[in-house]
């Protein structure tokens, strides 16, 4: 009976995801009729403006929303299991702060290098990846030394604090024009071109598949490290794998979209509430679907005002009430 209920819920969420994808493609500042959308997709519409809007703007944006929502939700679930902390999120290890520091260093150095180089999308992406990789490497190195996850959690927060402090120092020394470029990046954006998607897509798919491959160790670690060791799970090895997977997922998304708040911490709880289970085989699938739906919903809402809102603002407005509900309930 429980299995049947889970299958029905997964099918329902999949259909809801498809509906939100179509809504994200059809609605926005320029409303598009469904017939025009189909004709454009199948190459029967010669309207170049519609082709540009649907194929080169809304479609990659919708795919990015799905990837970002799924990746951040899975990363959040892994870290909540690792730390056994309901408020752990993908950025708790300092990966996002490291990415922000990388972008800040490049952007704030605009007086030393050509502005075109600084404002290049690839430059900011490489800078974010480098910053996230430095922090992730440091956290991985520390994970070999510390014995418990609480120490690892504190170390991650400290690395994040150091990175955030250095960003503040750089902001204080920058002029307003350069600072605006960096602040716009921190707002988060799902507008990612096909060129970037060809890099982002395989990274996120590999990270999510890797998460599904460790679902049994995750179930064991949920009951504590001692229990996990008693059933033959190598806690240090699995801890390292979880840190690497979350680093790849959170770092990859942050590099291409900027930081996106609350999705990673809220969606795993949403998945648990819907499916009423702690089994990771179900929760991982549910987190992928719920995360993708939530971020698509955020993207649709951002397009409602005449001036589109930053996706970070909307994700916080939707995610924060979920966190408050969780705290009140528990």
N, C-alpha and C positions, 0 to 999 in steps of 0.2 A: 504493500500500500504506500509506504514511504517512498520507494523507488519510483512508483508511478507518479506520485505527486511531484517529485523532483524533475522527472522528465517533462511533465506538463508545464512546470514553471520555466524550465530551460527553453522549451519550444515557445512559450508565451513571451519570454524576454527576447528571444531571437526575432520573433515577428515584430515586437515593439522596436527593436533596434533597426530593422529594415524600414519601419514607418518613420522613425526619426531621421534616418539617412535621406529619405525622399523629402521630408519636411525641410531639412537643412539645405537640400539642393534647390527646392522650389521657392522657398520664402526668403525674403531679405529686402534690401532697399529697392531692388527691382524684382517685382513679382513675375514668375514665369509659369505659363500654362503647362499642364502635364503633357499635352500633345506636342507642344513646341520642345519640351524637354526630351521626349522620346525621339522626335525627328532629329534633334541635334546630336543625341547620343549615337544614333544609327547612321549619321552622316547624310540625312535626307533634307536637312535645313541648311541653306547657304548663307544665313544671317551670321556675319562674322562677329557681331557684337554678342549675340547669344552664345556662340561657340566659345568666345573668350571668357564670358561670365561663367558658363557651366563647366567647360572642359579644363580651362586653365586657372580658374579661381575657386569655384565652389566645390568641385569634385576633389581636388587635392586637399582642400581645407577640411572636408568631411572625413577623408581617409586619415588625415593627421589627428582629428578629434578622436576617432576610433582608436588609433594607435596610442595616443597620449593617455586617454582615459583607461584603456586596458593595461598599459605599462605601469602607470602610477598606482593603480588599484592593486595589481599583483605585487608590486614592490612593497606597498603598504601592508598587505596581508602577510608577506614573508617576514617583515620586521616586527609586526605585532606578535607573530608566533615566536620569533627568535627571542625577543625581549619580554614576552608575556606581558606586554603593556598595551592597553587598548587605545592609547593616544599616540603610539609610535607612527611615524609617517615616513615616506621615502627619503625625506631630506634630513632626517634626524642624525645621520652619520656625517653631515657636513658637506655632502656631495654638491648640493645646490649652491651653498655658500662658496665652495671652491670654484664652481662654474661662473658664479657672479664675479668672483675675484679675477678670474682669467679675462672675462670680458671687460671689467673695469680697468685692468692694467693696459689692455690694448686701446680702449676708447680714450682713456685719460692721457694716453701718450700721443694724442693727435697733434700736439705742437711739435713733436719730434719726427713724425712720419707723415706722408701725404694723407690728406683727408679722405680721398677716394679709397685708399687702402684700409683705413679704419672703418669706413662705413660699408665696406664689402661684406655681404652675408657670410661668405666662406671664412673670412678673417675672424668674425665674431664667433662662428661655430667652432673653428679650430681653437680659439682662445678658451671658449667654454669647456670644450673637451679636455684641453690641457689642464685647466684649473681643476676640473672634476677628477681627472686621472691622478693628479698630485695628491689630493686629499684622500682619494680612495686607496692609493698605494700606501699612504701613511697609516690609514685605518687597518688595512690588511696586515701590514707589518706589526702593528700593535696587537692584532687579534692572535698572532702566534704567541705573544708573551703573556697576555692576561688569561686568567683561568675562568672568569665568570663573565656573563653577558652584561651585568650591571656596570662593570669597569669599562667594557667596550662601549656601552651607551654613553657613559660620562666622557670618554675620550672623543667619541664622535661629536658630542655637543661642544666640547672644548675646541676641536679643530674648526667647527662651524663658527664658533664665537671669534676665534682668531681671524678667520677669513673675512667675516663680516666687519670686524674692527678695521682691518686693512682697507676694505672697500670704503669705509667711512673716512679714513685718512685721505684716500685718493680723491673722494668727492669734495672734501674740504679744500683741496688744493687745485680744483678744476674750475674753469670758467663756465658760466651758465649754458652756453651753446653746446659745449661738449657734454655737460652733465645731462642735458635733455636727451641726447642719444642713448645714454646708459639707462636713464629712468624709463624711457619708452621700451627698452628691452626687458626691464623688470616687470612691466605690466603683463607680459605674456601675450603671445599671438599664435593663432593656429594657421596663419597664412604662410604656407610652406610650398614652394614650387615643386614641380615634378622632378627637377634635377636633385633637389635635396631629399625628396621622398625616396628616390632610388638608393640613397645611402641609409636613410632612417629606417625604412621598412625591414630590410633583412636583420638589422641590429635588434630591433624590437621583437621580431618573430623568433629569433634565436634565443633571446632572453626569456620570453614567455614559455617556449618549449622546454628550456632548461629548468624553469620553475615547476612545470608539470612532471618532469623526471624525478624530482625529489619530494613528491607528495607524501610518500610513506615515512621518510625521516622527519618531515614536518609534523605529521600526526604524532610521532613518538616524542618529539621535542616539545610539543604542546603541553605534555604532562610533566615537564621538568627534565633537566639535563641528567640527573641521576637515573631516572626511569629510562631515558633514551639510551644511556650507556648500558643499563642492565639488559636491554634487548638487542645489544650488539651494534648500536649506532655510534659511529665515530663523531662525537660532538664537535671537536675542533675542526674536523674536515668539513662537516656540514655547515658549521658557522661561517667558515671561509667561503664556501660555495654560495651561501645566502648573501653574504656581504658583496661578493663579486656580481651576482645576478642583479641585486638591487642597485648596485653602482652603475652597471651597464644600462639598466632600464631608466633609472632616474637621471643619470648623467646624460644619456642619449637624448631623452625628451627635453631636458632643460637646455641643452646645447642648441636644439633646433627651434624650440618654441619659447624659451625663457621659462622662469619658474611659474608653475601653476599650483595654486594653493588648495588645500582641503580635500581634493579628490582622493588622494592616497590614504588619508586617515578616515574619511567618512564612508567610502564605498565598501570596504571589508565588513564594517558593521551592518551596512545595509544588506549585504549578501547573507550574513548570518541571521539577520532578522527575518528575511524572506524565506530562507531554506531551513532555518532552525536546526542547524547542524554545525559541527566543528570539523567535519571530514574535509580534508583539503582537496580531494578529488572533485568534490562538488563546489567547494568555496572558490577554487581557482577559476573554474568555468563561470561561476556566478559573478565573480569580481571582474572578469574580462567583459562580460555582457553589461553589467550594471555601470561599470566605469565608462564604457563606450557610450552608453545611453545618456549618462549624466553630462558628459562633456559635449555631446551633440546638442543636448538641451541648453547647455550654457551658450553654445555657439549661436543657436537660434535666437536666444534672448538678447545676445549682444547686438543683433541686427535690427531689433525693434526700434530703438531711438533713431532719430535722423543722424545723430553723431554716434557711430558704433562704440559700445563700451569695451574696455579691456576685458579679456576673458578671465583674468585673475579676480576682477571685481565680482563678476557673476558667480564664479565657482565658490568664492568665499560666502556670498549671500545664500547660495544653495547648500553649501557644505556645513557652515557653522550651525544652522538649526538642527542638522542631523546629529552633530556632536553634542549639542545641548540636550537633545532628546535622549541620547545614549546615557549621558551623565545622570539625568533625572530618573530614567528607568532603572539604572543600576545602583 
